[in-house]
Amino acid sequence: MGLVAALEWLGQPYRLCRVDMLGEMRLPSYARINARHETPAFVSEQGAVFTETMAISRWIENRDSERRLSFDPLSPQSDRMHQFLGFLNTGFTAAFTPHWMALEMDPPNPPLQKTLREWGAQRVIERHDKLEAMLGDTPFLVGERPTLADAVLVGVARWLDFHEVAPKSRWPRLARLRQRLEDDPAVRYAVALESGESPGGSGLCKGHVPLETLIGTYGK
């Protein structure tokens, strides 16, 4: 969802492909797009397929000639943005792994699932404490406007609520930042798309490609 918001902020046309992560993503055919059976996956304008949030973010940054959601690569702001990107895409995101493991465990193992959630909650809270301490006085992570780092944050931060780890009010600065991002038109549009709605949006999204078409056209 966060990367869709980033594509909206970029201001260039794109298409999407909806993937059922508990079904289609696990099929052998999906390995032709990503052999690790994970999302996100991205297809460039030349038809090259690559994966991983950081790689896709870098692709977007390299095409952000107007610096709508990034900065001059040699600027201090760029350094700080990449610092946040690194933190969010590693320890912050990984802290939720025990919760996802417990949720997706098949067959269920209630005692183990309970242990995973309890241990995972400690990590999630610790990572949120660290992020709260990293925040400055600017409206967004790096300055007066949302950047790629904010896009990654808004996609992951909501997992706190989904897994019911702790109230977001526990981290007031982060809560205010989340609210600003959630009120952003691009983020609202991305959330609506994710929910299966058909919002009007900016018109940059040129529709959805069926997964089987994507695999047949670009799969290796």
Summary of the structure (lengths in Angstrom):
residues: 220
radius of gyration: 17.9
end to end distance: 25.4
largest distance: 52.1
contacts: 614
relative contact order: 0.19
helix: 57%
strand: 7%
